[in-house]
Amino acid sequence: MFAKKIFLLLFLLFDASLLYLGNTYKAFKVEDALQNRYAALAQSLDAELVMMIQEKKNATLSIAVSLARGHNLKQRLKHKKAMAPIYDADNTFLGFLEVVTHFNSLARKIEEKGFKPLIALDPKFKSQIIAPYTKIYARNHYIANENADDKPVSLLAEKGIDQFVSPLKNHLVYENYLILNRPILDHEKSFLANFLVFIPLETIDDASIQTLKTNINLVIFFFLILGVFLFYSLYKKFMTHSLEASNFYTWIFISLFVSLSGVYFFVLSWYFESQKNEFIKTYDQNVVRDFKIITGNYSHFARSTYTLIINKPQVLDLLKEAYKGKKQKAEAREKLYLLLYKEYDYLTKSGLKQLHFQLKDNESFLRFHRPKKFGDNLSGIRATIEYVNKNLVGIEGFEEGRIFNGFRHVYPLMGIDDQGRSLHLGSVEISFSAYVLTQEFTRSHEAKAGFVISQKEVEKKVFANEKSNYEPSPFEGFLYESSIVNELEKTFSHIQTAQLAKSDIKQAAAEVHKGEVFSAISEDAKSIFTFVAFKNPVTKKVASAIILQEDTDHITNLRTQHFMLLVFGITAILFLLLYLYKELSSSRIYRTLLKKTQNILDAQDAIVVVTDGKSIIDANKRFFDFFGFENLESFKQRHACICDCFEKDPKFFHIDTPQNNESWVATLLRLPAKEHIVSMRSKDKVRHSFALSISSFEENFIISFSDISETLDEQFMLEAKAMHDALTNAYNREYFHKIFPRFLSESRERELELGVIIFDIDHFKKVNDTYGHNAGDTILKHLVKTVHKSIRSEDILVRWGGEEFIVLVKTRSLQDVARLAENIRTRVAKERFEEVEHITCSFGVAVYRDAETIEEAVARADSGLYEAKREGRNRVIVVN
């Protein structure tokens, strides 16, 4: 008794320690996951906010430049400023034009997400505000967005700005809000205001957090159960010293341990590899999304520049002059440069790199970035310019040029001739450096970036004296642009390819050449490198790629979890096998007891067997009489399990192969008692139906098979009438809906598709009208017999309604279903029918798709039937 108390005390201490450590670990992981979730949400929203502010800045700048060129100044906007220099006709500097816009549009976009924006100006500006736009104040902060939510305003007034702004990160949690802070700076980087976003915590998706809690709870529960097995085994060993086995069993269990551990290792490795791939896939999608936001902002900037500055009468009139002669062309080029160079110089400060005009024959007319290089024809060099001049529509995308590469926005330039007709004058290109986009990536992702360009593109297109702008990269077939490398290295934000394995570098180059977004993990698993390829928008050939390198601890955490679960899992396998090893010796006792009950078993009128769920341990005399075997050994020579004798009939329980090492008994026990019915044939090949009753005996089962053939035969006759169509003897709709789930499950078990064929008789109404309904009924019955000759016994023919039928088949492909439908169609067309001699049918064919309903699959097949009717009948239409 004392030893028993000691074991009980140790067990309680073990459970208490496990629960304490498990809950402590769970609290740590949940808090860590919450903080990561908050940080990811804040980073994503901050990047989107930066993009929206940049877009507002670009639009304001474009308006300022346009207005500075003499347009009326009726538009008066507030709170977002842009300055543009003003010159007179002689290019004498007169002063600056200031355009001001407000932030309400940005605040409204934030509100649409369900968040609460608050734009709080620095208190130093309070005295400067004479006519406040919103009339909202919180302490000394003027609130610049109208309709600001009362709750954030009250919190700011009560707690002060310091409560919501962290010096270490751009977000924090206060009360029931996640609060994002985006400082707004002027062009000299001086602080102007805080753009605060209050995100209610209840609106943040915490499904992953709940999943994490559940997983940890399951692990804790698992180890509690494992502890029970461990202490039970140790207690039994201490009390009885019964853990003895032969060397044969020792080697068996060692082999089992090695095998199970190996399988567990490979399954676990596969699982974590899939988790890593899913993380990379999601990350790639986020990078592509951010790229679209960034390029979308610059596209808006380019369109605004084209609309407000370029596509104007003064510019178009100068291009007209270029077609009047060599002298006029030179004068027009000089005048165009003088007209726009100050705007070009000013716009370059916002990321513009190239402003390039071309004539309609693709001749370079004026490069603002190289005004002395002109006259070269870009046909065969610049596909985007050729495309625009040919099709007179704009296009955008990355392309290498004769001097610079860039993200091009090419627009047609159209004027009006003397007769008022549209006149094609040429095209204009507004492009941005790849460096601008890499900068945006590094800022929005707090990451490193790089840019590579196709070596073939450089060799084919770039002027010989400009090729020195490029240098080799570690990625085969791609070059670095030296200026971008230098600029990124100044801020320590250029990618560190030395962290990648050589195989990953080689694979990355191959994937980029394919145009795929591709990510690779650094050798230390602390960084993820993402390659976003850009294709020429006309030729669709890969021209360049931006590479993003971002620090992440996700892969490291996955590896840690993989190691922990590997250790815990192998330990669990070891303890479970030790427990089974101990219990093996007791099975001999069970067999002895079973032999003592043999006389009792033989006295039973029912078939009785003792089984471990796989093989029969013992059976009574009725068993041997029924199957015609002399002993159990002779039965086992023919059958591995009694379940082999179960007839494969959907009305009875049967099993081909137990799944996941589960015994057929365990499978049967999960079913309701009314489904514990099997069908077996006697030694005379007569089919009998049996009801099963199961009793457990330690780890074995005593199963009684009671013959209920007469009762079931009568029941099946009634059921057959209920599930068949009374006229044709085909199955009816009720049976179709009843059998479909099982039919689909059996198809999947055999790794087959589920085919649906729907057909009806062409012009059947005419048959009824001409020959009468009795003749029509005769034709329907004849048709069913004909179709049954064309299909397999396992296929299901259903009268769907009237003259319309459905065939369900298990098939390997849609083509096989189509061939079966064609065979049926041909056979019906050749068959001779009473009264009408011949009939034809129209067919629609489809294959059931995962996640759809059978009604949707039938509807798709039915659309094929409709198409067959429309195309002339007596044909098969396949619907993908």
Buried (B, 14 or more C-beta within 10 A) or exposed (E): EEEEEEBEEBBEEBBEEBEEEBEEEBEEBBEEBBEBBBBEBBBBBBBBBBBBBBBBBBBBBBBBBBBBBEEEEEEEEEBBBBBBBBEEEEEEEEEEBEBBBBBBBBBEBBBEEEBBBBBBBBEEBBEEEEEEBBEBBBEBBBBBBBEBBEBBBEBBEEBBBEBBBEEEEBBBEEEEBBBBBBEBEEEEEEEBBBBBBBBEEEEEEBEEBEEBBEEBEEBBEEBBEBBEBBBBBBBBEEEEEEBEBEEEEEEBBEEBBEEBBEEBBEEBEEEBEEBBEEBBEEBBEBBEEBBEBBBEBBBBBBBBBBEBBBBBEEBBBBBBBBBEEEEBBEBBBEBBBEBBBBBBEBBBEBBBBBBBBBBBEBBBBBBBBBBEBBEEEBEEBBBBBBBBBEEBEBBBBBBBBBBBBBBBBBBBBBBEEEEEEEBBBBBBBBBBBBBBBBBBBBBBBBBBBBBBBBBBBBEEBBEEEBEEBBEEBBBEBBBBBEBBBEBBEEEEBBBEBEBBEEEBBBBBBBBBBEBEBBBBBBEEBEBBBBBBBBBBBBEEEBBBBBBBBBEBEBBEBBEEBBEEBBEBBBEBBBBBBBBBBBBEEEBEEBEEEBEEBBEEBBEBEBBBBBBBBBEBBBBBBBBBEBBEBEEBEEBEEEBEBBBEBBBEEEEBBBBEEBEEEEBBBEBBBEEEEEEBBBBBEEEEEEEBBBBBEBEEEEEBBBBBBBBBEEEBEEEEEEEEEEBBBEEBBBBBBEBBEBBBEEBBEBBEEEEBBBBBBBBBBBBBEEBBEEBEEEBBEBBBBBBBEBBBEBBEEEBBBBBBEEBBBBBBBBBEEBEBBBBBBBEBBEBBEEBEBEEBEEBEBBBBBBBBEEEEEBEEBBBBBBBBBBBBBEEEBBBBBBBE
